[in-house]
Amino acid sequence: MDYRIEKDSLGEVAVPGDKLWGAQTQRSYENFRIGKEKIPTELVTVFAQLKKAAAIVNGELDVLDKARVEAIVQACDEIIRGKWKDNFPLAVWMTGSGTQFNMNVNEVIANRAVQIAAAHGSSITVHPNDHVNKSQSSNDIFPTGLHVMTVLDIQQRLLPALQKMQEALAEKVAAYAQIVKIGRTHLQDATPLTLGQEMSGWMRMIQRNVEFLQSGISFLRDIAMGGTAVGTGINCPEGFACRFAEVISTL
């Protein structure tokens, strides 16, 4: 395998030549070979959407030039479509706040954005921190990513599955309405009930869980973007947080 040499504040590190990630991703990959649990692809997709929204807003606020915005957005769109999946190798086990994963995404987007710009005759540079991570911190984008991913998973996968289960149980409640059985408590026979009545309790439990999830989603819609490193919004332009929330809601 061919390697290229990347440099950071710790020195030089060899990175596989066919990969888009950079020094920080490589160091995390080498230092945290713990377990087999990888960052889920759903979070990679969500992060690409967040980076895309951030680039758009930074462009609107005139803190990122148009050429870099367009290159970053195109790179993000490729990741959202499922391209470059093999460029996100990190395990879920890493230092706090997901910094290495955030940098993995930043590095892949930055290097791909440079390639995209070069294909259009541009020689711009795109820096993982200065441009892709502009107006952000791992401390606000990682919790935001977890919130967005969780909301999408609940809405698109968990709730539909629970609702189908609830419908199936409702059918059984009606079908077994005349079948009498003995209820049991404390490992002993207790009083009679129908099998339909017993299953109605299961159905109601699922229904209540659906209600809890639907109400809980509203709290997950609160996002940390704009808080940056310690919640003060330092290094974030005025208006970024509100405009970001508007843009990400459309993606």
Phi and psi in degrees as GROMACS dihedral restraints (atoms count N, CA, C in turn):
[ dihedral_restraints ]
;  ai    aj    ak    al  type     phi  dphi    fc
    3     4     5     6     1   -83.1    20    10
    4     5     6     7     1   145.1    20    10
    6     7     8     9     1  -125.2    20    10
    7     8     9    10     1   154.8    20    10
    9    10    11    12     1  -119.2    20    10
   10    11    12    13     1   157.1    20    10
   12    13    14    15     1   -99.9    20    10
   13    14    15    16     1   121.1    20    10
   15    16    17    18     1  -106.6    20    10
   16    17    18    19     1   151.7    20    10
   18    19    20    21     1  -124.4    20    10
   19    20    21    22     1   141.5    20    10
   21    22    23    24     1  -140.8    20    10
   22    23    24    25     1  -166.9    20    10
   24    25    26    27     1   -66.4    20    10
   25    26    27    28     1   -16.9    20    10
   27    28    29    30     1   -92.7    20    10
   28    29    30    31     1    -7.4    20    10
   30    31    32    33     1   121.6    20    10
   31    32    33    34     1  -152.6    20    10
   33    34    35    36     1   -94.0    20    10
   34    35    36    37     1   150.0    20    10
   36    37    38    39     1  -147.2    20    10
   37    38    39    40     1   139.5    20    10
   39    40    41    42     1   -86.1    20    10
   40    41    42    43     1   128.8    20    10
   42    43    44    45     1  -119.9    20    10
   43    44    45    46     1   136.5    20    10
   45    46    47    48     1   -51.7    20    10
   46    47    48    49     1   131.9    20    10
   48    49    50    51     1   -65.5    20    10
   49    50    51    52     1   -21.9    20    10
   51    52    53    54     1   -95.3    20    10
   52    53    54    55     1     8.5    20    10
   54    55    56    57     1  -109.6    20    10
   55    56    57    58     1   153.9    20    10
   57    58    59    60     1   -93.6    20    10
   58    59    60    61     1   -11.4    20    10
   60    61    62    63     1   -73.9    20    10
   61    62    63    64     1   171.3    20    10
   63    64    65    66     1  -122.0    20    10
   64    65    66    67     1  -153.9    20    10
   66    67    68    69     1   -64.3    20    10
   67    68    69    70     1   -45.0    20    10
   69    70    71    72     1   -67.7    20    10
   70    71    72    73     1   -38.1    20    10
   72    73    74    75     1   -63.2    20    10
   73    74    75    76     1   -44.0    20    10
   75    76    77    78     1   -62.3    20    10
   76    77    78    79     1   -41.9    20    10
   78    79    80    81     1   -64.1    20    10
   79    80    81    82     1   -42.3    20    10
   81    82    83    84     1   -64.4    20    10
   82    83    84    85     1   -40.8    20    10
   84    85    86    87     1   -61.1    20    10
   85    86    87    88     1   -38.1    20    10
   87    88    89    90     1   -80.3    20    10
   88    89    90    91     1   -34.0    20    10
   90    91    92    93     1   -88.3    20    10
   91    92    93    94     1   -20.3    20    10
   93    94    95    96     1  -122.4    20    10
   94    95    96    97     1    54.6    20    10
   96    97    98    99     1   -84.4    20    10
   97    98    99   100     1    71.5    20    10
   99   100   101   102     1  -121.6    20    10
  100   101   102   103     1   118.9    20    10
  102   103   104   105     1    70.3    20    10
  103   104   105   106     1   178.9    20    10
  105   106   107   108     1  -113.2    20    10
  106   107   108   109     1     4.8    20    10
  108   109   110   111     1   -80.6    20    10
  109   110   111   112     1   111.8    20    10
  111   112   113   114     1   -94.6    20    10
  112   113   114   115     1   159.5    20    10
  114   115   116   117     1   -57.4    20    10
  115   116   117   118     1   128.3    20    10
  117   118   119   120     1   -65.1    20    10
  118   119   120   121     1   145.0    20    10
  120   121   122   123     1   -61.7    20    10
  121   122   123   124     1   -28.5    20    10
  123   124   125   126     1   -61.2    20    10
  124   125   126   127     1   -37.2    20    10
  126   127   128   129     1   -72.7    20    10
  127   128   129   130     1   -35.0    20    10
  129   130   131   132     1   -59.7    20    10
  130   131   132   133     1   -47.0    20    10
  132   133   134   135     1   -62.1    20    10
  133   134   135   136     1   -44.7    20    10
  135   136   137   138     1   -62.7    20    10
  136   137   138   139     1   -42.7    20    10
  138   139   140   141     1   -61.2    20    10
  139   140   141   142     1   -39.8    20    10
  141   142   143   144     1   -62.7    20    10
  142   143   144   145     1   -37.7    20    10
  144   145   146   147     1   -65.9    20    10
  145   146   147   148     1   -40.7    20    10
  147   148   149   150     1   -65.0    20    10
  148   149   150   151     1   -42.7    20    10
  150   151   152   153     1   -65.3    20    10
  151   152   153   154     1   -37.1    20    10
  153   154   155   156     1   -63.3    20    10
  154   155   156   157     1   -47.7    20    10
  156   157   158   159     1   -61.3    20    10
  157   158   159   160     1   -41.7    20    10
  159   160   161   162     1   -62.8    20    10
  160   161   162   163     1   -42.6    20    10
  162   163   164   165     1   -63.3    20    10
  163   164   165   166     1   -42.6    20    10
  165   166   167   168     1   -60.6    20    10
  166   167   168   169     1   -46.9    20    10
  168   169   170   171     1   -67.3    20    10
  169   170   171   172     1   -41.6    20    10
  171   172   173   174     1   -59.9    20    10
  172   173   174   175     1   -36.9    20    10
  174   175   176   177     1   -66.2    20    10
  175   176   177   178     1   -43.8    20    10
  177   178   179   180     1   -62.2    20    10
  178   179   180   181     1   -33.7    20    10
  180   181   182   183     1   -89.5    20    10
  181   182   183   184     1     6.8    20    10
  183   184   185   186     1    61.6    20    10
  184   185   186   187     1    34.0    20    10
  186   187   188   189     1  -110.5    20    10
  187   188   189   190     1     0.2    20    10
  189   190   191   192     1  -143.9    20    10
  190   191   192   193     1   128.9    20    10
  192   193   194   195     1   -70.7    20    10
  193   194   195   196     1   159.1    20    10
  195   196   197   198     1   -60.2    20    10
  196   197   198   199     1   -41.1    20    10
  198   199   200   201     1   -62.0    20    10
  199   200   201   202     1   -43.5    20    10
  201   202   203   204     1   -70.5    20    10
  202   203   204   205     1   -38.7    20    10
  204   205   206   207     1   -57.5    20    10
  205   206   207   208     1   -48.5    20    10
  207   208   209   210     1   -63.9    20    10
  208   209   210   211     1   -41.1    20    10
  210   211   212   213     1   -67.3    20    10
  211   212   213   214     1   -42.4    20    10
  213   214   215   216     1   -65.1    20    10
  214   215   216   217     1   -44.4    20    10
  216   217   218   219     1   -61.1    20    10
  217   218   219   220     1   -42.2    20    10
  219   220   221   222     1   -65.3    20    10
  220   221   222   223     1   -41.1    20    10
  222   223   224   225     1   -62.9    20    10
  223   224   225   226     1   -41.3    20    10
  225   226   227   228     1   -63.0    20    10
  226   227   228   229     1   -41.8    20    10
  228   229   230   231     1   -61.0    20    10
  229   230   231   232     1   -37.4    20    10
  231   232   233   234     1   -63.0    20    10
  232   233   234   235     1   -43.0    20    10
  234   235   236   237     1   -66.2    20    10
  235   236   237   238     1   -40.8    20    10
  237   238   239   240     1   -60.7    20    10
  238   239   240   241     1   -35.6    20    10
  240   241   242   243     1   -76.9    20    10
  241   242   243   244     1    -3.3    20    10
  243   244   245   246     1   100.8    20    10
  244   245   246   247     1     5.6    20    10
  246   247   248   249     1   -79.7    20    10
  247   248   249   250     1   155.8    20    10
  249   250   251   252     1    67.1    20    10
  250   251   252   253     1    27.7    20    10
  252   253   254   255     1   -59.1    20    10
  253   254   255   256     1   -32.4    20    10
  255   256   257   258     1   -79.5    20    10
  256   257   258   259     1     6.0    20    10
  258   259   260   261     1   -99.4    20    10
  259   260   261   262     1    11.0    20    10
  261   262   263   264     1  -126.6    20    10
  262   263   264   265     1    78.6    20    10
  264   265   266   267     1   -92.8    20    10
  265   266   267   268     1    -1.1    20    10
  267   268   269   270     1   -76.0    20    10
  268   269   270   271     1   148.7    20    10
  270   271   272   273     1   -80.2    20    10
  271   272   273   274     1   162.3    20    10
  273   274   275   276     1   -69.6    20    10
  274   275   276   277     1   -16.6    20    10
  276   277   278   279     1   -84.9    20    10
  277   278   279   280     1   110.5    20    10
  279   280   281   282     1  -157.4    20    10
  280   281   282   283     1   179.7    20    10
  282   283   284   285     1   -67.5    20    10
  283   284   285   286     1   167.6    20    10
  285   286   287   288     1   -57.5    20    10
  286   287   288   289     1   154.6    20    10
  288   289   290   291     1    68.0    20    10
  289   290   291   292     1    10.6    20    10
  291   292   293   294     1    67.1    20    10
  292   293   294   295     1    27.9    20    10
  294   295   296   297     1   -59.5    20    10
  295   296   297   298     1   -43.4    20    10
  297   298   299   300     1   -65.5    20    10
  298   299   300   301     1   -38.9    20    10
  300   301   302   303     1   -67.1    20    10
  301   302   303   304     1   -42.1    20    10
  303   304   305   306     1   -56.7    20    10
  304   305   306   307     1   -43.2    20    10
  306   307   308   309     1   -70.0    20    10
  307   308   309   310     1   -33.4    20    10
  309   310   311   312     1   -57.2    20    10
  310   311   312   313     1   -48.5    20    10
  312   313   314   315     1   -64.5    20    10
  313   314   315   316     1   -44.8    20    10
  315   316   317   318     1   -58.6    20    10
  316   317   318   319     1   -45.1    20    10
  318   319   320   321     1   -67.3    20    10
  319   320   321   322     1   -42.9    20    10
  321   322   323   324     1   -63.7    20    10
  322   323   324   325     1   -45.7    20    10
  324   325   326   327     1   -63.7    20    10
  325   326   327   328     1   -43.6    20    10
  327   328   329   330     1   -61.9    20    10
  328   329   330   331     1   -48.8    20    10
  330   331   332   333     1   -66.8    20    10
  331   332   333   334     1   -37.8    20    10
  333   334   335   336     1   -69.6    20    10
  334   335   336   337     1   -37.2    20    10
  336   337   338   339     1   -62.2    20    10
  337   338   339   340     1   -38.5    20    10
  339   340   341   342     1   -62.3    20    10
  340   341   342   343     1   -43.5    20    10
  342   343   344   345     1   -62.0    20    10
  343   344   345   346     1   -42.5    20    10
  345   346   347   348     1   -63.6    20    10
  346   347   348   349     1   -45.5    20    10
  348   349   350   351     1   -63.0    20    10
  349   350   351   352     1   -41.8    20    10
  351   352   353   354     1   -62.8    20    10
  352   353   354   355     1   -35.7    20    10
  354   355   356   357     1   -65.4    20    10
  355   356   357   358     1   -20.9    20    10
  357   358   359   360     1  -102.2    20    10
  358   359   360   361     1    15.3    20    10
  360   361   362   363     1    83.2    20    10
  361   362   363   364     1    12.3    20    10
  363   364   365   366     1   -99.1    20    10
  364   365   366   367     1   146.2    20    10
  366   367   368   369     1  -111.5    20    10
  367   368   369   370     1    23.7    20    10
  369   370   371   372     1   -65.2    20    10
  370   371   372   373     1   152.2    20    10
  372   373   374   375     1  -100.2    20    10
  373   374   375   376     1   147.5    20    10
  375   376   377   378     1  -128.6    20    10
  376   377   378   379     1   116.2    20    10
  378   379   380   381     1   -94.8    20    10
  379   380   381   382     1   136.8    20    10
  381   382   383   384     1   -56.6    20    10
  382   383   384   385     1   -41.3    20    10
  384   385   386   387     1   -88.4    20    10
  385   386   387   388     1   -51.7    20    10
  387   388   389   390     1   -66.2    20    10
  388   389   390   391     1   -29.1    20    10
  390   391   392   393     1  -116.0    20    10
  391   392   393   394     1   -56.6    20    10
  393   394   395   396     1   -67.8    20    10
  394   395   396   397     1   -38.3    20    10
  396   397   398   399     1   -96.3    20    10
  397   398   399   400     1    13.5    20    10
  399   400   401   402     1   -61.0    20    10
  400   401   402   403     1   136.7    20    10
  402   403   404   405     1    68.2    20    10
  403   404   405   406     1    18.5    20    10
  405   406   407   408     1  -133.7    20    10
  406   407   408   409     1   168.7    20    10
  408   409   410   411     1  -146.1    20    10
  409   410   411   412     1   154.4    20    10
  411   412   413   414     1   -55.6    20    10
  412   413   414   415     1   -29.5    20    10
  414   415   416   417     1   -72.1    20    10
  415   416   417   418     1   -18.9    20    10
  417   418   419   420     1  -109.0    20    10
  418   419   420   421     1   -33.6    20    10
  420   421   422   423     1   -77.7    20    10
  421   422   423   424     1   -31.7    20    10
  423   424   425   426     1   -68.5    20    10
  424   425   426   427     1   -49.3    20    10
  426   427   428   429     1   -62.7    20    10
  427   428   429   430     1   -33.9    20    10
  429   430   431   432     1   -62.3    20    10
  430   431   432   433     1   -44.2    20    10
  432   433   434   435     1   -60.6    20    10
  433   434   435   436     1   -41.7    20    10
  435   436   437   438     1   -64.5    20    10
  436   437   438   439     1   -40.5    20    10
  438   439   440   441     1   -63.3    20    10
  439   440   441   442     1   -48.8    20    10
  441   442   443   444     1   -63.1    20    10
  442   443   444   445     1   -45.9    20    10
  444   445   446   447     1   -60.2    20    10
  445   446   447   448     1   -42.6    20    10
  447   448   449   450     1   -65.9    20    10
  448   449   450   451     1   -43.6    20    10
  450   451   452   453     1   -59.8    20    10
  451   452   453   454     1   -45.8    20    10
  453   454   455   456     1   -63.5    20    10
  454   455   456   457     1   -42.3    20    10
  456   457   458   459     1   -64.3    20    10
  457   458   459   460     1   -40.9    20    10
  459   460   461   462     1   -64.2    20    10
  460   461   462   463     1   -46.7    20    10
  462   463   464   465     1   -70.8    20    10
  463   464   465   466     1   -41.2    20    10
  465   466   467   468     1   -91.9    20    10
  466   467   468   469     1   -22.2    20    10
  468   469   470   471     1  -124.3    20    10
  469   470   471   472     1   -54.7    20    10
  471   472   473   474     1   -69.6    20    10
  472   473   474   475     1   -51.4    20    10
  474   475   476   477     1   -61.1    20    10
  475   476   477   478     1   -46.0    20    10
  477   478   479   480     1   -59.1    20    10
  478   479   480   481     1   -38.6    20    10
  480   481   482   483     1   -66.3    20    10
  481   482   483   484     1   -43.0    20    10
  483   484   485   486     1   -66.3    20    10
  484   485   486   487     1   -38.0    20    10
  486   487   488   489     1   -67.0    20    10
  487   488   489   490     1   -36.6    20    10
  489   490   491   492     1   -65.2    20    10
  490   491   492   493     1   -40.2    20    10
  492   493   494   495     1   -63.9    20    10
  493   494   495   496     1   -41.1    20    10
  495   496   497   498     1   -61.9    20    10
  496   497   498   499     1   -42.2    20    10
  498   499   500   501     1   -64.6    20    10
  499   500   501   502     1   -40.8    20    10
  501   502   503   504     1   -64.3    20    10
  502   503   504   505     1   -40.9    20    10
  504   505   506   507     1   -67.0    20    10
  505   506   507   508     1   -36.4    20    10
  507   508   509   510     1   -60.7    20    10
  508   509   510   511     1   -38.7    20    10
  510   511   512   513     1   -64.3    20    10
  511   512   513   514     1   -40.5    20    10
  513   514   515   516     1   -69.9    20    10
  514   515   516   517     1   -35.0    20    10
  516   517   518   519     1   -58.0    20    10
  517   518   519   520     1   -44.3    20    10
  519   520   521   522     1   -70.5    20    10
  520   521   522   523     1   -41.9    20    10
  522   523   524   525     1   -66.5    20    10
  523   524   525   526     1   -32.9    20    10
  525   526   527   528     1  -105.2    20    10
  526   527   528   529     1    21.8    20    10
  528   529   530   531     1   -65.0    20    10
  529   530   531   532     1   -23.2    20    10
  531   532   533   534     1  -106.4    20    10
  532   533   534   535     1     3.0    20    10
  534   535   536   537     1   -91.0    20    10
  535   536   537   538     1   114.7    20    10
  537   538   539   540     1   -94.3    20    10
  538   539   540   541     1   138.2    20    10
  540   541   542   543     1  -139.1    20    10
  541   542   543   544     1   172.0    20    10
  543   544   545   546     1   -96.9    20    10
  544   545   546   547     1   126.7    20    10
  546   547   548   549     1   -75.5    20    10
  547   548   549   550     1   156.8    20    10
  549   550   551   552     1  -130.1    20    10
  550   551   552   553     1   137.9    20    10
  552   553   554   555     1  -136.5    20    10
  553   554   555   556     1   146.7    20    10
  555   556   557   558     1    53.4    20    10
  556   557   558   559     1    38.8    20    10
  558   559   560   561     1    64.4    20    10
  559   560   561   562     1    22.3    20    10
  561   562   563   564     1  -132.0    20    10
  562   563   564   565     1   156.7    20    10
  564   565   566   567     1   -62.3    20    10
  565   566   567   568     1   141.2    20    10
  567   568   569   570     1  -122.5    20    10
  568   569   570   571     1  -112.9    20    10
  570   571   572   573     1  -113.3    20    10
  571   572   573   574     1   159.3    20    10
  573   574   575   576     1   -76.7    20    10
  574   575   576   577     1   154.2    20    10
  576   577   578   579     1  -158.1    20    10
  577   578   579   580     1   167.5    20    10
  579   580   581   582     1   -87.1    20    10
  580   581   582   583     1   156.2    20    10
  582   583   584   585     1   -63.3    20    10
  583   584   585   586     1   -32.4    20    10
  585   586   587   588     1   -63.4    20    10
  586   587   588   589     1   -40.6    20    10
  588   589   590   591     1   -63.3    20    10
  589   590   591   592     1   -42.2    20    10
  591   592   593   594     1   -60.9    20    10
  592   593   594   595     1   -45.3    20    10
  594   595   596   597     1   -69.5    20    10
  595   596   597   598     1   -24.3    20    10
  597   598   599   600     1   -64.6    20    10
  598   599   600   601     1   -30.6    20    10
  600   601   602   603     1   -66.2    20    10
  601   602   603   604     1   -40.8    20    10
  603   604   605   606     1   -63.4    20    10
  604   605   606   607     1   -42.6    20    10
  606   607   608   609     1   -61.9    20    10
  607   608   609   610     1   -42.7    20    10
  609   610   611   612     1   -66.4    20    10
  610   611   612   613     1   -37.1    20    10
  612   613   614   615     1   -59.9    20    10
  613   614   615   616     1   -45.3    20    10
  615   616   617   618     1   -63.0    20    10
  616   617   618   619     1   -42.2    20    10
  618   619   620   621     1   -60.1    20    10
  619   620   621   622     1   -43.8    20    10
  621   622   623   624     1   -65.3    20    10
  622   623   624   625     1   -39.9    20    10
  624   625   626   627     1   -63.5    20    10
  625   626   627   628     1   -37.9    20    10
  627   628   629   630     1   -61.2    20    10
  628   629   630   631     1   -43.7    20    10
  630   631   632   633     1   -63.4    20    10
  631   632   633   634     1   -42.1    20    10
  633   634   635   636     1   -61.8    20    10
  634   635   636   637     1   -43.9    20    10
  636   637   638   639     1   -64.4    20    10
  637   638   639   640     1   -43.0    20    10
  639   640   641   642     1   -63.6    20    10
  640   641   642   643     1   -38.0    20    10
  642   643   644   645     1   -74.8    20    10
  643   644   645   646     1   -33.7    20    10
  645   646   647   648     1   -70.8    20    10
  646   647   648   649     1   -25.8    20    10
  648   649   650   651     1   -58.4    20    10
  649   650   651   652     1   -34.1    20    10
  651   652   653   654     1   -59.5    20    10
  652   653   654   655     1   -34.6    20    10
  654   655   656   657     1   -72.4    20    10
  655   656   657   658     1   -32.6    20    10
  657   658   659   660     1   -72.5    20    10
  658   659   660   661     1   -16.2    20    10
  660   661   662   663     1   -75.1    20    10
  661   662   663   664     1   -13.2    20    10
  663   664   665   666     1   -72.6    20    10
  664   665   666   667     1   126.8    20    10
  666   667   668   669     1  -122.3    20    10
  667   668   669   670     1   156.5    20    10
  669   670   671   672     1   -90.8    20    10
  670   671   672   673     1    -6.9    20    10
  672   673   674   675     1   -56.4    20    10
  673   674   675   676     1   135.1    20    10
  675   676   677   678     1   103.2    20    10
  676   677   678   679     1   -14.6    20    10
  678   679   680   681     1   -79.5    20    10
  679   680   681   682     1   -23.9    20    10
  681   682   683   684     1    53.8    20    10
  682   683   684   685     1  -138.9    20    10
  684   685   686   687     1   -65.6    20    10
  685   686   687   688     1   -48.1    20    10
  687   688   689   690     1  -125.9    20    10
  688   689   690   691     1    17.5    20    10
  690   691   692   693     1    92.4    20    10
  691   692   693   694     1    -2.1    20    10
  693   694   695   696     1   -89.0    20    10
  694   695   696   697     1   -13.5    20    10
  696   697   698   699     1    81.0    20    10
  697   698   699   700     1    15.0    20    10
  699   700   701   702     1   -61.3    20    10
  700   701   702   703     1   142.3    20    10
  702   703   704   705     1    67.3    20    10
  703   704   705   706     1    18.2    20    10
  705   706   707   708     1  -119.0    20    10
  706   707   708   709     1   126.6    20    10
  708   709   710   711     1   -66.6    20    10
  709   710   711   712     1   151.7    20    10
  711   712   713   714     1   -60.4    20    10
  712   713   714   715     1   134.2    20    10
  714   715   716   717     1    90.5    20    10
  715   716   717   718     1    -6.1    20    10
  717   718   719   720     1   -63.0    20    10
  718   719   720   721     1   -48.0    20    10
  720   721   722   723     1   -59.8    20    10
  721   722   723   724     1   -49.7    20    10
  723   724   725   726     1   -66.2    20    10
  724   725   726   727     1   -42.7    20    10
  726   727   728   729     1   -68.2    20    10
  727   728   729   730     1   -35.8    20    10
  729   730   731   732     1   -60.4    20    10
  730   731   732   733     1   -45.3    20    10
  732   733   734   735     1   -59.4    20    10
  733   734   735   736     1   -38.2    20    10
  735   736   737   738     1   -66.5    20    10
  736   737   738   739     1   -44.7    20    10
  738   739   740   741     1   -69.1    20    10
  739   740   741   742     1   -46.3    20    10
  741   742   743   744     1   -64.3    20    10
  742   743   744   745     1   -27.0    20    10
  744   745   746   747     1   -68.8    20    10
  745   746   747   748     1   -18.5    20    10
  747   748   749   750     1   -95.3    20    10
  748   749   750   751     1   -10.6    20    10
